[in-house]
Amino acid sequence: MLALVLACDSGGESAKDAKAEDAAPAAKAEAEAKAVAPPAARPPAPEGTVALGKLYVRTCADPHPCPSMKHAEGKAYCEGLNTGGLTWRLPSLAELESWRGEASLTGYDVMHWTGTAWEEDAGQVWIYDPGSGAKTTAPPDRKAFTIRCVGSPG
């Protein structure tokens, strides 16, 4: 013989449970509205830059050539830029590598300083030649290389 047992809620919801159930649809609607909302409009690329991914990258095209400096000077140069209301910095090694072959960037056949320190020796920084794909590390005060700044909103 089979016995079937059903468990039923007594219907005696507490006030706390009722409030939680009332809040759930509102929270769900708010989350859905955020998911459907269009992304914030991207500001236009400042003169002498191009938008690549979420960043703005200096093109190095005249009349905005990219300077050649030692690492510390280049880092300060980028951080001191006041263009387009963006926050400027040196690109990472991965960012420079990802832009290889990008037609909108000029002056890509020389070594560029990155903002990426070598993992095995923090006293060395990666330099990268996007034209050939060659990369190596160098002490930051070794010599001047190209400075190509990248900017991001806020």
CYANA upper distance limits for C-alpha pairs under 8 A (distance plus 0.5 A):
 13 GLU  CA     17 ASP  CA      6.71
 13 GLU  CA     18 ALA  CA      7.17
 14 SER  CA     18 ALA  CA      6.97
 15 ALA  CA     19 LYS  CA      6.76
 16 LYS  CA     20 ALA  CA      6.84
 17 ASP  CA     21 GLU  CA      6.79
 18 ALA  CA     22 ASP  CA      6.70
 19 LYS  CA     23 ALA  CA      6.64
 20 ALA  CA     24 ALA  CA      6.68
 21 GLU  CA     25 PRO  CA      7.84
 22 ASP  CA     26 ALA  CA      7.78
 23 ALA  CA     27 ALA  CA      6.68
 24 ALA  CA     28 LYS  CA      6.58
 25 PRO  CA     29 ALA  CA      6.56
 26 ALA  CA     30 GLU  CA      6.69
 27 ALA  CA     31 ALA  CA      6.66
 28 LYS  CA     32 GLU  CA      6.67
 29 ALA  CA     33 ALA  CA      6.65
 30 GLU  CA     34 LYS  CA      6.83
 31 ALA  CA     35 ALA  CA      6.76
 32 GLU  CA     36 VAL  CA      6.72
 33 ALA  CA     37 ALA  CA      6.48
 45 ALA  CA     49 THR  CA      6.39
 45 ALA  CA     50 VAL  CA      6.29
 45 ALA  CA     51 ALA  CA      6.55
 45 ALA  CA     56 TYR  CA      7.06
 45 ALA  CA     84 GLY  CA      8.12
 46 PRO  CA     50 VAL  CA      8.20
 46 PRO  CA     83 THR  CA      7.24
 46 PRO  CA     84 GLY  CA      5.91
 48 GLY  CA     58 ARG  CA      6.37
 48 GLY  CA     59 THR  CA      6.27
 48 GLY  CA     60 CYS  CA      7.55
 48 GLY  CA     61 ALA  CA      7.32
 48 GLY  CA     62 ASP  CA      8.49
 48 GLY  CA     63 PRO  CA      8.18
 48 GLY  CA     64 HIS  CA      6.27
 49 THR  CA     56 TYR  CA      6.48
 49 THR  CA     57 VAL  CA      5.67
 49 THR  CA     58 ARG  CA      4.81
 49 THR  CA     59 THR  CA      5.67
 50 VAL  CA     56 TYR  CA      5.95
 50 VAL  CA     57 VAL  CA      5.86
 50 VAL  CA     58 ARG  CA      7.07
 50 VAL  CA     59 THR  CA      6.94
 50 VAL  CA    104 SER  CA      7.65
 51 ALA  CA     55 LEU  CA      6.27
 51 ALA  CA     56 TYR  CA      4.93
 51 ALA  CA     57 VAL  CA      6.80
 52 LEU  CA     56 TYR  CA      6.55
 52 LEU  CA     57 VAL  CA      7.31
 54 LYS  CA    152 SER  CA      7.59
 55 LEU  CA    150 VAL  CA      6.91
 55 LEU  CA    151 GLY  CA      6.22
 55 LEU  CA    152 SER  CA      5.69
 56 TYR  CA    150 VAL  CA      6.01
 56 TYR  CA    151 GLY  CA      5.46
 56 TYR  CA    152 SER  CA      6.78
 57 VAL  CA    148 ARG  CA      7.80
 57 VAL  CA    149 CYS  CA      6.73
 57 VAL  CA    150 VAL  CA      5.05
 57 VAL  CA    151 GLY  CA      6.96
 58 ARG  CA     64 HIS  CA      8.50
 58 ARG  CA     66 CYS  CA      7.97
 58 ARG  CA    105 LEU  CA      8.22
 58 ARG  CA    148 ARG  CA      6.39
 58 ARG  CA    149 CYS  CA      6.24
 58 ARG  CA    150 VAL  CA      6.86
 59 THR  CA     64 HIS  CA      8.14
 59 THR  CA     65 PRO  CA      8.22
 59 THR  CA     66 CYS  CA      8.36
 59 THR  CA    104 SER  CA      7.23
 59 THR  CA    105 LEU  CA      5.16
 59 THR  CA    106 THR  CA      6.41
 59 THR  CA    148 ARG  CA      8.34
 60 CYS  CA     64 HIS  CA      6.05
 60 CYS  CA     65 PRO  CA      4.65
 60 CYS  CA     66 CYS  CA      5.22
 60 CYS  CA    105 LEU  CA      7.35
 60 CYS  CA    106 THR  CA      6.26
 60 CYS  CA    107 GLY  CA      6.81
 60 CYS  CA    148 ARG  CA      7.77
 61 ALA  CA     65 PRO  CA      5.85
 61 ALA  CA     66 CYS  CA      8.35
 61 ALA  CA    105 LEU  CA      8.06
 61 ALA  CA    106 THR  CA      6.45
 61 ALA  CA    107 GLY  CA      8.08
 66 CYS  CA    146 THR  CA      6.91
 66 CYS  CA    147 ILE  CA      6.22
 66 CYS  CA    148 ARG  CA      6.31
 67 PRO  CA    146 THR  CA      6.33
 67 PRO  CA    147 ILE  CA      6.12
 67 PRO  CA    148 ARG  CA      8.31
 68 SER  CA     74 GLY  CA      8.31
 68 SER  CA    144 ALA  CA      5.90
 68 SER  CA    145 PHE  CA      5.43
 68 SER  CA    146 THR  CA      4.84
 68 SER  CA    147 ILE  CA      6.37
 69 MET  CA     73 GLU  CA      6.54
 69 MET  CA     74 GLY  CA      6.02
 69 MET  CA    143 LYS  CA      7.88
 69 MET  CA    144 ALA  CA      4.65
 69 MET  CA    145 PHE  CA      6.02
 69 MET  CA    146 THR  CA      7.00
 69 MET  CA    147 ILE  CA      7.21
 70 LYS  CA     74 GLY  CA      6.56
 70 LYS  CA    140 PRO  CA      6.97
 70 LYS  CA    141 ASP  CA      6.25
 70 LYS  CA    142 ARG  CA      7.65
 70 LYS  CA    143 LYS  CA      5.99
 70 LYS  CA    144 ALA  CA      4.69
 70 LYS  CA    145 PHE  CA      6.79
 71 HIS  CA     75 LYS  CA      6.52
 71 HIS  CA    113 TRP  CA      6.94
 71 HIS  CA    140 PRO  CA      5.43
 71 HIS  CA    141 ASP  CA      6.92
 71 HIS  CA    144 ALA  CA      7.76
 71 HIS  CA    145 PHE  CA      8.21
 72 ALA  CA     76 ALA  CA      6.70
 72 ALA  CA    140 PRO  CA      7.26
 72 ALA  CA    141 ASP  CA      7.99
 73 GLU  CA     77 TYR  CA      6.51
 74 GLY  CA     78 CYS  CA      6.71
 74 GLY  CA     90 LEU  CA      8.19
 74 GLY  CA    147 ILE  CA      6.27
 75 LYS  CA     79 GLU  CA      6.70
 75 LYS  CA     89 ARG  CA      7.03
 75 LYS  CA     90 LEU  CA      6.55
 75 LYS  CA    115 GLY  CA      8.28
 76 ALA  CA     80 GLY  CA      6.42
 77 TYR  CA     81 LEU  CA      6.97
 78 CYS  CA     88 TRP  CA      5.84
 78 CYS  CA     89 ARG  CA      5.43
 78 CYS  CA     90 LEU  CA      6.87
 78 CYS  CA    149 CYS  CA      5.97
 78 CYS  CA    150 VAL  CA      8.26
 79 GLU  CA     87 THR  CA      7.66
 79 GLU  CA     88 TRP  CA      5.58
 79 GLU  CA     89 ARG  CA      5.79
 80 GLY  CA     88 TRP  CA      7.95
 81 LEU  CA     87 THR  CA      8.45
 81 LEU  CA     88 TRP  CA      6.84
 82 ASN  CA     86 LEU  CA      7.63
 82 ASN  CA     87 THR  CA      8.48
 85 GLY  CA    153 PRO  CA      7.61
 85 GLY  CA    154 GLY  CA      8.17
 86 LEU  CA    151 GLY  CA      5.94
 86 LEU  CA    152 SER  CA      5.77
 86 LEU  CA    153 PRO  CA      5.32
 86 LEU  CA    154 GLY  CA      6.63
 87 THR  CA    151 GLY  CA      5.70
 87 THR  CA    152 SER  CA      5.85
 87 THR  CA    153 PRO  CA      6.69
 87 THR  CA    154 GLY  CA      6.63
 88 TRP  CA    149 CYS  CA      6.83
 88 TRP  CA    150 VAL  CA      5.99
 88 TRP  CA    151 GLY  CA      4.70
 88 TRP  CA    152 SER  CA      7.16
 89 ARG  CA    115 GLY  CA      8.26
 89 ARG  CA    149 CYS  CA      6.07
 89 ARG  CA    150 VAL  CA      6.06
 89 ARG  CA    151 GLY  CA      6.95
 90 LEU  CA    113 TRP  CA      7.94
 90 LEU  CA    114 THR  CA      6.19
 90 LEU  CA    115 GLY  CA      5.58
 90 LEU  CA    147 ILE  CA      7.80
 90 LEU  CA    148 ARG  CA      7.15
 90 LEU  CA    149 CYS  CA      5.52
 90 LEU  CA    150 VAL  CA      6.61
 91 PRO  CA     95 GLU  CA      6.48
 91 PRO  CA     96 LEU  CA      6.92
 91 PRO  CA    114 THR  CA      5.86
 91 PRO  CA    115 GLY  CA      6.14
 91 PRO  CA    116 THR  CA      8.43
 91 PRO  CA    148 ARG  CA      7.81
 91 PRO  CA    149 CYS  CA      6.92
 91 PRO  CA    150 VAL  CA      6.38
 92 SER  CA     96 LEU  CA      6.92
 92 SER  CA    114 THR  CA      5.72
 92 SER  CA    115 GLY  CA      5.52
 92 SER  CA    116 THR  CA      5.78
 93 LEU  CA     97 GLU  CA      6.67
 93 LEU  CA    114 THR  CA      6.07
 93 LEU  CA    115 GLY  CA      7.60
 93 LEU  CA    116 THR  CA      6.39
 93 LEU  CA    126 TRP  CA      7.18
 93 LEU  CA    127 ILE  CA      8.11
 93 LEU  CA    128 TYR  CA      7.67
 94 ALA  CA     98 SER  CA      6.64
 95 GLU  CA     99 TRP  CA      7.07
 96 LEU  CA    100 ARG  CA      7.37
 96 LEU  CA    114 THR  CA      8.23
 96 LEU  CA    128 TYR  CA      7.86
 96 LEU  CA    130 PRO  CA      7.35
 97 GLU  CA    128 TYR  CA      8.26
 97 GLU  CA    130 PRO  CA      7.03
 97 GLU  CA    133 GLY  CA      7.91
 99 TRP  CA    130 PRO  CA      8.00
100 ARG  CA    130 PRO  CA      5.63
100 ARG  CA    131 GLY  CA      7.32
100 ARG  CA    133 GLY  CA      8.00
101 GLY  CA    130 PRO  CA      8.00
101 GLY  CA    131 GLY  CA      7.83
108 TYR  CA    129 ASP  CA      7.41
108 TYR  CA    130 PRO  CA      5.99
108 TYR  CA    131 GLY  CA      5.71
109 ASP  CA    129 ASP  CA      6.59
109 ASP  CA    130 PRO  CA      6.76
109 ASP  CA    131 GLY  CA      4.78
109 ASP  CA    132 SER  CA      7.41
110 VAL  CA    128 TYR  CA      8.41
110 VAL  CA    129 ASP  CA      5.68
110 VAL  CA    130 PRO  CA      7.76
110 VAL  CA    131 GLY  CA      7.44
110 VAL  CA    145 PHE  CA      8.32
110 VAL  CA    146 THR  CA      7.58
111 MET  CA    127 ILE  CA      6.50
111 MET  CA    128 TYR  CA      5.60
111 MET  CA    129 ASP  CA      4.78
111 MET  CA    130 PRO  CA      7.97
111 MET  CA    145 PHE  CA      6.35
111 MET  CA    146 THR  CA      6.67
112 HIS  CA    127 ILE  CA      5.89
112 HIS  CA    128 TYR  CA      5.74
112 HIS  CA    129 ASP  CA      6.62
112 HIS  CA    130 PRO  CA      8.50
112 HIS  CA    145 PHE  CA      5.95
112 HIS  CA    146 THR  CA      4.98
112 HIS  CA    147 ILE  CA      6.42
112 HIS  CA    148 ARG  CA      7.54
113 TRP  CA    125 VAL  CA      8.04
113 TRP  CA    126 TRP  CA      7.12
113 TRP  CA    127 ILE  CA      5.23
113 TRP  CA    128 TYR  CA      7.25
113 TRP  CA    145 PHE  CA      6.52
113 TRP  CA    146 THR  CA      6.72
113 TRP  CA    147 ILE  CA      6.50
113 TRP  CA    148 ARG  CA      8.32
114 THR  CA    125 VAL  CA      7.41
114 THR  CA    126 TRP  CA      6.26
114 THR  CA    127 ILE  CA      6.31
114 THR  CA    128 TYR  CA      7.86
115 GLY  CA    125 VAL  CA      7.67
115 GLY  CA    126 TRP  CA      8.05
116 THR  CA    125 VAL  CA      6.35
116 THR  CA    126 TRP  CA      6.35
117 ALA  CA    121 ASP  CA      8.05
117 ALA  CA    122 ALA  CA      5.95
117 ALA  CA    123 GLY  CA      7.84
117 ALA  CA    124 GLN  CA      6.39
117 ALA  CA    125 VAL  CA      4.78
117 ALA  CA    126 TRP  CA      6.61
118 TRP  CA    122 ALA  CA      6.06
118 TRP  CA    123 GLY  CA      8.09
118 TRP  CA    124 GLN  CA      6.06
118 TRP  CA    125 VAL  CA      5.92
118 TRP  CA    126 TRP  CA      6.70
118 TRP  CA    137 THR  CA      7.35
123 GLY  CA    139 PRO  CA      6.58
123 GLY  CA    140 PRO  CA      7.92
124 GLN  CA    137 THR  CA      6.23
124 GLN  CA    138 ALA  CA      5.59
124 GLN  CA    139 PRO  CA      5.00
124 GLN  CA    140 PRO  CA      6.87
125 VAL  CA    137 THR  CA      5.70
125 VAL  CA    138 ALA  CA      6.01
125 VAL  CA    139 PRO  CA      6.71
125 VAL  CA    140 PRO  CA      6.75
126 TRP  CA    135 LYS  CA      7.45
126 TRP  CA    136 THR  CA      6.25
126 TRP  CA    137 THR  CA      4.81
126 TRP  CA    138 ALA  CA      7.03
127 ILE  CA    135 LYS  CA      6.17
127 ILE  CA    136 THR  CA      6.11
127 ILE  CA    137 THR  CA      6.17
127 ILE  CA    138 ALA  CA      7.47
128 TYR  CA    133 GLY  CA      7.39
128 TYR  CA    134 ALA  CA      6.43
128 TYR  CA    135 LYS  CA      4.86
128 TYR  CA    136 THR  CA      7.22
129 ASP  CA    133 GLY  CA      5.91
129 ASP  CA    134 ALA  CA      5.76
129 ASP  CA    135 LYS  CA      6.74
130 PRO  CA    134 ALA  CA      7.74
138 ALA  CA    142 ARG  CA      7.03
